[in-house]
């Protein structure tokens, strides 16, 4: 009697046939460029692994390393096992970036660094962007926006809007702010460079994002060179 049960022999034969068919299909379509002796060697290797109890198709997955030169499976694995890069929260990511800049600069004066001031400013930005109410109306040759809020939002409005008006002046805009009991009135006048149609379309937040001073200010705040929360 054979040393191998007939069911085992039959299963191995069927598995070998399926493997041969799969390799024939790949050879005919040519995605891996496998032909002639190379194909035969791989089939023999897989058959040997089956006979050693390593499991035909499962053991065959070990060939990924041998096929890495073709750029297929290895690239997919790298993507699947890559390290995440997103911080998960905008303010967290901003602070992380600033801290990395400070740590990479040997000239950083850590006795003046104030990361909490930067955090407070980012809270201001969040309050003004997401929670402030902005009522806009057209005026002669410009727009007028009443920006209001309560509590922490009101505090942020009174700090950020007047400070931004100063920056608008630096880049050539005609704007002014006036303190209100529950907020700030922002007035922006049209010009050849900033026509009325554009101002109407931009509205409050479109005007607030003008200029490129925000990012440098974040670094200045963290370095203790500028604090919007100091009394004025």
C-alpha positions, 0 to 999 in steps of 0.5 A, spaced: 500 500 500 502 507 498 505 511 504 500 516 502 493 516 503 489 516 496 486 523 498 492 526 499 495 524 493 489 527 489 489 533 492 496 534 491 495 533 484 489 537 483 493 543 486 499 542 482 494 542 476 491 549 478 498 552 479 501 549 472 494 553 469 495 559 473 503 560 471 500 558 463 496 564 464 501 569 466 506 566 461 501 567 455 499 574 458 506 576 459 505 581 465 511 578 469 515 576 463 516 569 465 518 564 459 521 557 458 526 555 463 524 560 468 517 558 468 519 551 469 524 552 475 519 556 479 513 550 478 519 545 480 520 550 486 513 550 488 512 543 487 518 541 492 515 546 497 508 542 497 511 536 498 515 538 504 508 540 507 509 548 506 502 548 502 503 550 495 499 556 494 501 559 500 508 557 500 508 560 493 507 567 496 514 567 498 516 569 491 514 576 492 521 577 494 524 574 488 519 578 483 521 584 487 525 587 481 518 587 477 516 592 481 509 589 483 507 586 489 513 590 493 510 597 492 503 595 494 506 592 500 510 598 502 504 603 501 500 598 505 505 598 511 507 606 510 508 610 516 502 616 516 504 623 515 498 627 517 497 630 524 490 629 525 488 636 527 490 642 523 492 646 529 496 640 532 500 640 525 502 647 525 505 647 532 508 641 530 511 644 524 513 650 528 517 646 534 521 642 528 523 649 525 525 651 532 529 645 534 533 644 528 535 651 529 541 651 533 540 659 534 533 658 537 533 662 544 529 657 548 528 662 554 524 666 549 520 661 546 512 661 547 509 655 544 502 657 548 502 664 545 502 660 538 496 656 541 492 661 543 493 665 537 491 658 533 484 658 538 483 665 535 483 663 528 479 657 529 474 662 533 474 667 528 473 662 522 468 658 524 464 661 530 464 669 528 458 672 525 459 676 519 453 681 516 456 684 510 452 690 506 454 694 500 456 701 501 459 707 496 465 704 493 466 698 498 463 693 503 462 694 510 462 688 515 459 687 522 463 681 525 460 679 532 460 674 537 460 672 544 465 670 549 472 667 547 469 668 539 468 676 541 475 676 544 478 673 538 475 678 533 477 684 537 484 681 536 484 679 529 480 684 525 484 690 527 491 687 527 489 684 520 487 691 517 494 693 519 496 688 514 492 690 509 495 697 509 501 694 508 499 690 501 496 696 499 488 695 501 484 701 503 481 698 510 479 700 517 476 697 523 471 700 528 470 697 535 463 695 536 460 693 543 459 686 541 464 686 535 468 690 530 466 693 524 470 692 518 470 697 512 474 695 505 474 700 499 474 698 492 480 700 488 483 699 481 486 692 484 481 690 488 474 692 484 467 692 488 465 686 485 471 682 487 470 685 494 463 683 494 465 676 492 471 675 497 466 677 503 469 677 510 474 671 510 476 672 503 479 679 506 481 676 512 486 671 508 489 676 504 497 676 504 502 671 506 504 674 513 500 669 517 505 663 517 511 668 519 507 671 524 506 664 527 514 663 528 514 670 531 509 668 536 512 662 538 519 665 538 516 670 543 517 676 538 510 678 537 504 677 542 497 679 539 494 677 546 498 683 550 494 689 552 494 694 547 
